[in-house]
């Protein structure tokens, strides 16, 4: 107990009420300063998506045995996809092309369609990369039996072969026609449906695996000289 004296009377009060007010603890002051500093920091930058694929070349050529399409695709393989390749899991790429005949009185008519299937895999025993190219899906003995095999010493060399779609036969000239210009639709993609089932489930929502591009163009039919 302490006593407070006034001009008229004295009254008792609690010791805690008479004592000097406490100062804030040092740790509380530091915590408050840190929170203020964090509030002024800029938000972390969002992760940049992988560069989109692009088509850098499309050519339509006439040969003695039919009409061919040549294309070039540019894309970067994300690190996560490379890790899957290094573990021995094959990747499958698909290139598809459609050619149309123009009709002034109605929509253009599709006159030919072609596909090219590519399987890229790492061979641990030889430490080389093998690329299988086939006109039919490489899902069984038929696809492998019709495929052309190429071996490469490095992954960049193998990917360069995947990106170059050379002379894909679309059909006979009699079916396609010798018009000066033909509408063409070309697509290229990484086919994740060919991956093992556990990988397909884990790829949901992962943008690294969304490698694909499509382009429509009116291409002149380049004739042999």
LOVORO-459136 format. One record per residue: x, y, z of N, C-alpha, C, CB in turn; residue in three letters. Coordinates in pm, whole numbers, plus 50000, padded with zeros to 5 digits. Glycine has a CB too. Layout:
<pts>
XYZXYZXYZXYZala/...
</pts>
This chain:
<pts>
500834988150000500005000050000500875012650000499065000050121unk/500405023149930501055036349936499955046549959501875039549805unk/500325058249999499355068650030499555080449938499465073050176unk/498395085549887498405097549803497805108849885497605095349667unk/498565119149902498125130249988497535141349904499305135750073unk/496365145649942495735157049874495545168149977494355152949809unk/495015179049931494805190350024493665187850120494535203049946unk/492785178250085491625175950170491745163350249490375175650088unk/492105152550182492175139650253493185130750186490785132750258unk/493435119750247494355109650194493565097150166495525106750292unk/493925090250057493235077950019494245067549979492225080349904unk/494025054850013494985044449975494815040449830494825032150064unk/495885035649770495845030449632496775018549622496235041349527unk/496585010549516497434998849496498825003249453496834989349392unk/499794994749490501194998049458501424998149308502144988149523unk/500734988749236500954988049091500435000449021500274975749033unk/499345006349075498805018349012499685030249037497405021049061unk/500415030149150501265041649181502615040849114501445042749328unk/502985028649074504315027049014504355033348876504705012049005unk/505545035948825505725041848692505295031748586507205046248671unk/504715036148474504295026948367505495019648307503545034548256unk/505255006748274506344998648216506635002848073505994983748221unk/507895001548033508295004147895508114991147813509775009247889unk/507804992247684507654980147601508934971947603507284983847457unk/508784958847606509944949947603510714951747472509494935147619unk/512024949847479512874951947362512514942447249514344950147400unk/512174929747279511854920147172510594924047097511694906047230unk/509644930347167508414934547100508694945847001507374938947203unk/509594954947040509944966046951510624960846825510874976147022unk/511544951346843512244945646728511284938146635513354936146774unk/510344930746692509374923346612508524932846529508474914846701unk/508094943646590507284953546518508074960046404506794964246613unk/509344962546427510184968446322510364958846205511554972446379unk/510514945946236510674936046128509414934846045511034922346187unk/508254935346110506994934446036506814946345944505834933446132unk/507204958145991507104969945905508034968845785507434982445984unk/509244963645810510194962245699509684952245596511564957845751unk/509114940945642508594930945548507434936445467508154918545623unk/506644945045527505494950545456505914959345338504634958545551unk/507104965145348507574973845241508374966445134508424984745299unk/508694953745158509454946245057508574943344937510004933145117unk/509124943244813508324939944695507964925244695509074943644567unk/506814922044635506384908144626507334900344537504934907044573unk/507594887444567508484879544484507944878144344508704865844545unk/508834878644247508434877644107507904863744078509604880944015unk/506844863143996506264850243959507234842743869504904852143889unk/507184829543878508054821243796507734823443649507914806243833unk/508754825143567508554827643425508234814543354509794834243364unk/507184814243270506864802043197507924799043093505504803243131unk/507994786143056508954782042954508624789042822508944766642937unk/509644792842744509384799342616508474790942529510694801942544unk/507514797442462506554790342379507244784942254505384799442341unk/506704773942203507214768342078506764777141961506724753642059unk/507514776741855507184784741737507574777041612507914798541741unk/506914780441502507214774341372508004784541291505904770141297unk/509214780941257510114790241188510174788141037511494789141245unk/509604777040990509644774440846508494765340806510994768140805unk/507874768340692506854759840630507024760940478505404764040675unk/507244749440414507414749440268506604737940210508914748140229unk/506004740540093505244730540020505934728339887503754735040001unk/506324715839862507124712639744506474701639662508544708439785unk/506584703239532506094693139439507264684839389505324699539321unk/507094671639394508104662439342507444653039242508794654439458unk/508264644639180507714635439080506734625439141508834627939012unk/506934622039268506094611839332505074617639430506954601939403unk/504864630639430503864636139518504204650039569503654627139633unk/503464654239672503644667439733504174665539875502304675539734unk/505184673539910505864672140040505814685240117507324667540020unk/505774683840249505824695440338507104694840419504584695840432unk/507784706140427508984707540510508714718440614510264710940423unk/509024715440739508764724840848509934724840945507454721340920unk/510024735641020511034736841125510354742841247512254745641080unk/510584736641361509974740841488511074744641585509074729641548unk/510814754941664511774759341765511124758641903512284773741735unk/511784751941997511314751342135512484747542224510134741242152unk/512334750642353513344747142452512774736142541513764759442536unk/513594726142569513154715142655513404719042800513894701842619unk/512364720442883512554724143024513404713943098511204725543093unk/514054718643205514934709843283514214697843340515564717643394unk/512964699643381512204688543438512014677543335510844693343489unk/511764681243208511574671343103512894664243073511024678042975unk/513984671643076515294665443054515604655143162516394676143050unk/515224657943285515454648443393514724635243368515024654443527unk/513514636243316512754624143283513454616243173511324627643241unk/513974623143074514724616442967515954609443022515134626642859unk/516674616043110517894610243167517604597543245518574620243257unk/516394596243296516024584343373515594572643285514904587843470unk/515654574643153515314563843061513884563643014515614551043125unk/513104574043046511724574943000511704581442862510834582943101unk/511094574842765511054579942628510034591142615510734568742530unk/510304600642526509374611342492508864609242350510054625142507unk/507614613242329506974611342199506524624942145505774601442210unk/506884627642021506484639941953505664636241830507724648541914unk/504704645041796503834642541682503774655241597502414638341729unk/503944653341466503774664141369502644660041275505104667141291unk/501694669141255500544666241169500354677741071499264664041253unk/499974674140949499754684340845498504680740766500984685540752unk/497744690940731496554689340647496644699540535495244691240729unk/496254695340415496274704340299494874704740240497314699640193unk/494484716740197493124718940150493134724340007492374728640244unk/492004722739942491794728839810490784740039826491314718339704unk/491124751739780490254763339796489014762139707491024776239763unk/487864766239765486614766439690485924779839715485684754539731unk/485684787339610485114800639625483644800239667485254808339497unk/482954789039638481534788039666481234781039799480844780639554unk/482264775839868482024768539991483324768340071481514754039963unk/483304761940188484534761040266485554752340194484234755440406unk/486834754640225487894746840161487754732040193489284751940205unk/488104723640097487974709040113489334702940144487374702639986unk/489364694740249490614687740283490864676840180490554681740428unk/492064677140122492394667440017493484657740060492834674639892unk/494214660940168495264651740213495634654840357496514652640122unk/496134644540423496574646040562497704636140589495404643740662unk/498674640540667499814631840699500284634440841500974634040598unk/500894624240901501414625341037502804619341043500474618241139unk/503564624441137504904618941164505054617441315506044628141104unk/505414605441357505564602141499507034599941530504724589541536unk/507474605841641508894605141679509014600741824509594618841658unk/509894591441847510164586441983511634588942015509804571141995unk/511874596542121513234600042162513524593542296513424615442169unk/514634586142304514964579042427516484578542444514374564742426unk/516894578042570518314577042605518664562342625518644585342732unk/519814558242567520294544442579521444544142679520734538742439unk/521194539742803522254540142906523464531642871521694535443038unk/523274520242805524394511242775525374517642677523884498042718unk/524844524042575525704530342474525934545242501525094528642336unk/525174550842598525244565142630524984573842507526614568642688unk/524014569342429523634576742309522114578742309524104569342179unk/521684587642223520274590942211519744584742083520044606342213unk/518594577942093517994571441976516674578241942517774556242002unk/516514581141814515294587341763514654577941662515584601241699unk/513414574041689512624566041597511604575041529511934554141669unk/511514574341397510574582441319509714573041237511334592641227unk/508384574841247507464565641181506234573041133507054554141276unk/505594568341024504344574340977503134569741057504134571240832unk/503314559841145502224554841229502654555741374501844540141191unk/501704555841468502074556741610503034545641651500824556241697unk/504044549341730505054539741776504604534341911506484546441786unk/503644525441905503104519742028503254504642033501654523342042unk/503744498541928503894484041927504864479741820502554477241906unk/504824467041787505774461741690505594468241553505604446641678unk/504354471441517504104477441386504794490941373502614479041362unk/504674499241476505284512341471506794511741466504864520441590unk/507394503141550508854501741548509334495741418509324493241665unk/508534486541361508954480041237509004489541119508024468841205unk/508164499741121508144509441011508974521841038506724513440983unk/509624522241151510334534441190511754534741135510354535741341unk/512214546941117513614549341080514374552841206513734560740974unk/515474545841233516244547741356517454556541330516674534241415unk/517674566041420518854574541415519454575341555518504588841362unk/520784575241563521484576141690522314588941694522394563641712unk/522354595041812523064607741830523914607141956522064619641837unk/525024614541952525934614742067525484624142177527324618542022unk/524634633742145524204643642245522724646542230525024656742233unk/522134651342337520724654942335520434666642242520244658142474unk/521254677342240520974688242145520924683542000522024698942160unk/521824674341961521794669341824520504661641797523014660441796unk/520074653741893518834646141875517624655341867518654636141990unk/517604665941949516484675341946516464683141815516564685042065unk/517614686141759517654692941629516964684541523519104695941588unk/517144671341530516464662541434514964662241457517034648341443unk/514544663241583513114663641613512484676441560512864662541765unk/513194687441569512654700441529512594702241378513494711541589unk/513334694141304513334695241157512394684641099514774693541098unk/511284689041046510324680040981510594680740832508814684041016unk/511434671740785511874672340646511054663440555513314668540637unk/510524669240448509864662040339508834651840391510904654940254unk/507814656840453506704648340496505714647440380506014653940626unk/505534635340330504694633440211503224634940245504944619540148unk/502554643940171501144646640195500244638340105500864661240175unk/500684635339985499854627539893500274629439749498394631239909unk/499504623339661499774624339517499324637939464499084613039441unk/499984642339359499644655139298498254654739237500674658839192unk/497854643039186496534641939125495434644239229496364628239059unk/495674640139353494674641939459494674656239512494934632139573unk/495864661939522495994675239584495724686339484497384676939644unk/496154684539362495974694839262497224703439250494784703539296unk/497364709639135498554717739109498254732639116499144714438973unk/497324736539203497034750739219498294758139265495884752839320unk/498344770839237499534778539273499684779939424499474792339209unk/498564780539496498584782439641497624772439705498184797039678unk/498054766939821497234757339894497154761440042497804742839879unk/495964761240100495864763140246496404750740318494384766040290unk/497264753040418497904742240492497744745040641499414740740454unk/497454734640716497404735440862498434725740918495974732340916unk/499344731041003500434722741058500404723441209501814727441004unk/500574711941276500594710941421501804702741467499284704741474unk/502344706641581503454699341642503244699541793504834705641603unk/503464688041857503264687442002504064676142065501774685642034unk/504284677542195504814666742278503614658742328505674672242399unk/503564645942289502414637442321502614630942458502214626642212unk/502014636942561502174631642696501304619342721501844642342798unk/500374616342631499534604442649500324591542630498354604742553unk/501524592642572502354580842551503264577942669503204582642426unk/503284586742767504104584542885503484573842973504284597642964unk/504294567543061503724557943156502614564243238504804552443250unk/501634556243275500444561343344500774569443469499554549743381unk/501694565143556501994573243675502484587243639503044566343760unk/503234588643530503714601843490502554610443442504774600643379unk/501604604543369500474612343319499664618343434499574603543232unk/499494610743541498734615843655499474627343722498474604543757unk/500804626243731501574636643799501784649143716502884631243839unk/501444648843587501704660343499500554670243496501974655543360unk/499464667243564498304676143561498674689843617497114669943641unk/498474700043537498744713743582500184718243570498324715043721unk/501084709843516502494713743503502724719343363503434701543530unk/503004732243356503144739043227504384734743151503164754043248unk/505394729143221506624725143153506364714943042507614719443253unk/505294707443053505024696842957504114701442844504404685043026unk/503684713842846502794718842742503624724442625501854729842798unk/504214715342549505004719242432504164716442308506384711642427unk/503734726742241502914724942122502724738042049501574719042158unk/502494737041918502294748941836501484744941713503664755441796unk/500724754341662499894752041543499894764541456498444748141582unk/499864762141325499874773641233499124770041105501314777941200unk/498314779541059497614778140931498164788740836496064779540949unk/498414784740711498984794040614498604789840472500524794640630unk/498604799440385498424796740242499804796440179497494807640172unk/500204784440136501584782440091501614780539940502214770340163unk/502584786939877502754784439732503344770539710503664795239667unk/502904764039604503434750839570504694752539486502364742339493unk/505834749839550507124751439483507354739339392508284753039587unk/507514742239264507664731539166509134729539133506864734539039unk/509504717339095510924714739062511354722838940511164699739037unk/512614726938945513134735038835513814726138733514114745738887unk/
</pts>
